[in-house]
């Protein structure tokens, strides 16, 4: 045995590791990483799901195309592998949007109950929020509880509400968190959300549009998958011509 041979990494392992890293970057870095954290999904599980989805579609494409394309069937297999990874990323974003929508559904309750409790003389936004929590639906109630727990532990009011706003990523939530943070200990009366009526109206329109967009996105996805199937089923003459041209160019 040659010393050190057992520690060498094969080209296949290097390529596999590189592909896995690229998939991880695609599915779990940046904005998508924040989405995964918001919905409580583990990055490793999402990467595995992306690889499995891509591999499943890739194998399917290979089996469908190998009979008439031979070794060139690797091309549609790679395309379908990429489609599988893309679909996993789409599902991550879709799950976040659903979670975000459920959070936003609790905003009207928040904007109604806090001003109601603030009408009692001497009640601060902090006390009004604590009293309002039982009437606010989940998951917004859970997120507000986390913010209150962080404030109790650290005393960082602005940081706690900035974290909540950054997690939900919506202008109305940004505005609500800003007003709560800046008036946290004040006892002056008045509705601190009085100027958000236009944004609330916009939220209602957005929720209605989001429901329509979600149906459209699903329809578009079905259409894309249908086109891929049609290409695999009926696109062979064109693919064969293209491959023969390429073979002629490269002299094979």
C-alpha positions, 0 to 999 in steps of 0.5 A, a space after each residue: 500500500 502506498 502511504 497516504 493513498 487511503 487519504 486521497 479523495 476521488 474526483 467523483 467525491 470532489 464533484 459530489 461535494 461541489 454540487 452539494 455545496 452549490 445546492 446548499 448555497 442555492 437553497 439555504 443562503 441569504 434570503 432563503 436562509 432567513 425564510 427557513 429560520 422563520 418557518 423552523 426548517 433545518 437547512 440540512 433537511 431542505 438540502 436533502 429534499 432538494 437533492 432527492 427531488 432533483 435525483 428523482 426527476 433526473 433518473 426519470 428523465 434518464 430512463 425516459 430518454 435513454 432508449 432513443 438518445 443513448 448517452 446524450 440522455 444525460 442532458 435532459 437528466 441534468 436539466 430535470 435535476 436542476 428543475 428538482 432543486 428549483 422546485 424545492 427552492 420554490 416550495 421553501 419560498 411558498 412555505 414562508 409566504 404562507 407563514 408570513 400570511 398567517 402572521 399578518 392575519 393577526 395584525 388587525 387584532 393587535 391594532 384593535 386591542 392595544 389601543 383599547 387597553 391604552 384607553 385606560 389611564 396610565 397603561 403603557 404600550 408594554 402593558 397593553 401588549 401583554 394584556 392583548 396577547 391572549 386575543 392575538 392569534 398564532 403565529 403572531 402571538 408566539 412571535 410577540 411572546 419571543 420579543 417580550 421574553 427577549 426584552 425581559 432578559 436583555 432590556 433591548 426593546 429596539 433590538 427585540 422588535 427589529 428582530 421581529 420585523 426582520 423575520 416577518 419582512 413586511 412594511 406594516 409589521 415594520 411600522 407596528 414594531 417601530 411604534 411599539 419600540 419608540 413608545 414602549 414606556 410612555 403613558 401618554 394616551 392616544 392611538 399609536 397606530 392611528 396613522 396605519 389605516 391606509 396600510 391596513 387597507 393595503 394589507 387587505 388588498 394584498 391578502 386577496 391578491 396573494 390568494 389569487 397569485 398563489 393559484 396562478 403560481 401553481 397553475 404555472 408550475 403545472 404548465 411548466 411540468 407539462 411542457 417538460 413532459 411534452 418535450 420528452 415525449 414529442 421533442 425527440 426529432 428536434 433533439 436528435 437533429 440538434 445532437 447530430 449537428 453537435 456531433 458533426 461539429 465536434 467530429 464524433 
